[in-house]
Amino acid sequence: MATCDFDMCFTFISIGWEGSAHDTRVFINATQDSKFNFPHPPEGRYYLVDKGYPCRKGYLVPYSKTRYHQSHFKGSPRIICKKLSTVHIRSYIDRSFGILKKRFKILGTMPKYSVQTQIDVIMTTFALHNYIRNSQEDIMFTTMEKYPNYIPRDELHDASNHDTSTDGLFEGATNEMKFVRNNIATLIWNARQ
């Protein structure tokens, strides 16, 4: 699990889980265990999270069964629907991971190191990603700034075709964030009319 800011720097990562661990389990562990010092959103703000995470206060989950990846809108007129348009916001995390995976090919073909060495390699690549972003001109980041809709294609993981929504969990907070999501969608819809 990873979070990033609008500058394409990673602000939190949780690594070391087996690939079969459910997104919700990883999320709850990272956000509720104080030893991880997870940067919760301030009151009145929220993180846009993937469909696999629970809808709860401070964490806005997209509508289920709705396409949000920019690649779904390529080559055809942009579809305007009365649902939350997260294409632009979501592109920050896609672009951040795209740069990370394009630059550090070891992440796609990890040698059979020990689990601890693999964790160290992953942490190092995230740290180097942020270091490069914050300390020098870089062709990949410059390209992203010049072409804000560009996402390295060969590195994308498209999870939008399967619905792992956990809307039934955390019902009180879920309803509050659904209300926020619907208000945002209505504002976007009305602005485009």
VMD Tcl script that draws the C-alpha trace (Angstrom):
set ca {
  {0.00 0.00 0.00}
  {1.31 3.44 -0.84}
  {0.15 7.04 -0.67}
  {1.48 9.91 -2.73}
  {1.05 13.66 -2.90}
  {0.33 15.91 -5.88}
  {4.09 16.31 -6.41}
  {4.36 12.57 -7.21}
  {6.33 11.83 -4.03}
  {5.38 8.85 -1.94}
  {4.30 9.88 1.55}
  {3.70 6.43 3.05}
  {4.38 2.81 2.07}
  {3.44 -0.47 3.69}
  {5.46 -3.40 2.38}
  {6.14 -6.98 3.35}
  {2.64 -8.40 2.94}
  {1.97 -11.53 0.93}
  {0.34 -10.87 -2.41}
  {-2.78 -12.71 -1.26}
  {-3.43 -10.25 1.60}
  {-6.67 -8.34 0.99}
  {-6.35 -4.57 0.46}
  {-8.69 -3.90 3.39}
  {-6.51 -5.91 5.79}
  {-3.36 -4.03 4.74}
  {-5.20 -0.69 4.98}
  {-6.62 -1.34 8.45}
  {-3.28 -2.55 9.76}
  {-1.43 0.52 8.42}
  {-4.01 3.08 9.51}
  {-4.91 1.69 12.94}
  {-1.56 0.50 14.31}
  {0.12 3.58 15.83}
  {3.62 2.13 15.30}
  {3.32 2.92 11.57}
  {2.58 6.62 12.17}
  {0.19 6.72 9.21}
  {-0.47 10.32 8.05}
  {-4.26 10.46 8.41}
  {-6.00 13.23 6.47}
  {-6.86 16.33 8.53}
  {-10.49 17.00 9.52}
  {-12.55 18.06 6.50}
  {-10.06 16.56 4.03}
  {-9.80 13.07 2.60}
  {-7.68 10.69 0.59}
  {-8.97 9.32 -2.68}
  {-8.46 5.57 -2.24}
  {-8.71 2.54 -4.46}
  {-11.91 0.48 -4.69}
  {-10.34 -2.25 -2.54}
  {-10.20 -0.03 0.54}
  {-13.06 0.53 2.96}
  {-15.21 3.63 2.60}
  {-14.81 5.43 5.91}
  {-14.41 8.96 7.19}
  {-11.45 10.62 5.53}
  {-11.14 8.01 2.76}
  {-13.16 8.53 -0.42}
  {-13.81 5.38 -2.46}
  {-14.85 5.75 -6.13}
  {-18.24 4.49 -7.30}
  {-18.13 0.76 -7.93}
  {-18.42 -0.61 -11.47}
  {-17.30 2.73 -12.97}
  {-14.21 3.17 -15.11}
  {-11.72 5.74 -13.87}
  {-8.42 5.05 -15.63}
  {-7.46 7.64 -18.23}
  {-6.74 4.85 -20.69}
  {-10.48 4.08 -20.79}
  {-11.12 7.52 -22.29}
  {-8.37 7.49 -24.95}
  {-9.39 7.68 -28.59}
  {-12.99 8.60 -27.91}
  {-14.80 11.69 -26.69}
  {-14.56 12.07 -22.94}
  {-17.57 10.49 -21.34}
  {-19.44 12.87 -19.05}
  {-21.46 11.06 -16.45}
  {-23.09 12.05 -13.19}
  {-20.48 10.13 -11.25}
  {-17.32 11.34 -9.54}
  {-14.59 12.05 -12.08}
  {-11.38 10.90 -10.44}
  {-9.43 10.44 -13.66}
  {-7.14 13.44 -13.09}
  {-6.60 12.88 -9.37}
  {-6.04 9.16 -9.76}
  {-3.42 9.83 -12.41}
  {-1.00 11.11 -9.74}
  {-0.66 7.70 -8.13}
  {-0.58 5.96 -11.53}
  {2.11 8.34 -12.75}
  {4.14 7.98 -9.54}
  {4.11 4.19 -9.78}
  {4.75 4.39 -13.54}
  {7.94 6.39 -12.99}
  {9.02 4.17 -10.09}
  {8.58 0.94 -12.09}
  {10.06 2.37 -15.29}
  {13.17 3.60 -13.49}
  {13.68 0.62 -11.17}
  {13.15 -2.46 -13.35}
  {14.14 -4.68 -10.42}
  {10.62 -4.13 -9.04}
  {9.16 -6.05 -11.97}
  {11.72 -8.85 -11.95}
  {12.78 -9.20 -8.33}
  {15.55 -11.80 -7.96}
  {15.00 -14.57 -5.44}
  {16.45 -12.64 -2.52}
  {15.38 -13.26 1.04}
  {12.11 -11.59 2.04}
  {13.99 -9.02 4.15}
  {16.33 -8.16 1.25}
  {13.32 -7.75 -1.07}
  {11.72 -5.38 1.47}
  {14.98 -3.42 1.70}
  {15.19 -3.16 -2.11}
  {11.59 -1.92 -2.34}
  {12.08 0.67 0.45}
  {15.27 1.87 -1.21}
  {13.61 2.36 -4.60}
  {10.81 4.43 -3.02}
  {13.35 6.54 -1.12}
  {15.44 7.07 -4.28}
  {12.29 7.99 -6.22}
  {11.52 10.76 -3.70}
  {15.16 11.85 -3.54}
  {15.35 12.24 -7.33}
  {12.04 14.09 -7.40}
  {13.13 16.57 -4.74}
  {16.76 17.14 -5.61}
  {17.36 17.46 -9.33}
  {15.94 17.95 -12.78}
  {14.87 14.58 -14.11}
  {13.68 13.72 -17.60}
  {10.86 11.44 -16.39}
  {9.43 13.97 -13.96}
  {9.90 16.79 -16.49}
  {7.91 14.76 -19.02}
  {5.12 14.26 -16.47}
  {5.00 18.00 -15.76}
  {5.01 18.92 -19.45}
  {2.38 16.30 -20.36}
  {0.10 15.93 -17.31}
  {-2.05 13.25 -18.97}
  {0.90 11.00 -19.81}
  {1.10 7.79 -17.82}
  {3.76 5.20 -18.67}
  {1.51 2.56 -20.25}
  {3.54 -0.60 -19.90}
  {3.73 -0.16 -16.13}
  {0.04 0.29 -15.25}
  {-1.90 -2.14 -13.14}
  {-5.56 -1.85 -14.06}
  {-7.62 -2.95 -11.07}
  {-10.76 -1.20 -12.28}
  {-12.33 -4.26 -13.87}
  {-12.84 -6.13 -10.63}
  {-14.92 -4.79 -7.80}
  {-13.45 -5.41 -4.37}
  {-15.54 -2.70 -2.76}
  {-16.10 -2.93 0.94}
  {-19.04 -0.51 1.09}
  {-20.86 -2.74 3.57}
  {-18.13 -2.30 6.18}
  {-17.87 0.68 8.53}
  {-21.48 1.70 7.78}
  {-21.58 5.03 9.70}
  {-18.46 6.49 8.13}
  {-19.38 4.88 4.81}
  {-22.61 6.87 4.59}
  {-20.82 10.13 5.43}
  {-18.22 9.60 2.69}
  {-20.88 8.47 0.20}
  {-22.63 11.79 0.88}
  {-19.35 13.67 0.24}
  {-18.77 11.66 -2.95}
  {-22.31 12.36 -4.24}
  {-21.96 16.09 -3.50}
  {-18.69 16.26 -5.42}
  {-20.21 14.35 -8.33}
  {-23.20 16.71 -8.43}
  {-20.94 19.78 -8.39}
  {-18.85 18.39 -11.25}
  {-21.99 17.46 -13.20}
  {-23.52 20.91 -12.72}
  {-20.28 22.67 -13.67}
  {-20.17 20.77 -16.98}
  {-23.80 21.54 -17.90}
}
mol new
graphics top color blue
foreach p $ca { graphics top sphere $p radius 0.5 }
foreach p [lrange $ca 0 end-1] q [lrange $ca 1 end] { graphics top cylinder $p $q radius 0.2 }
display resetview
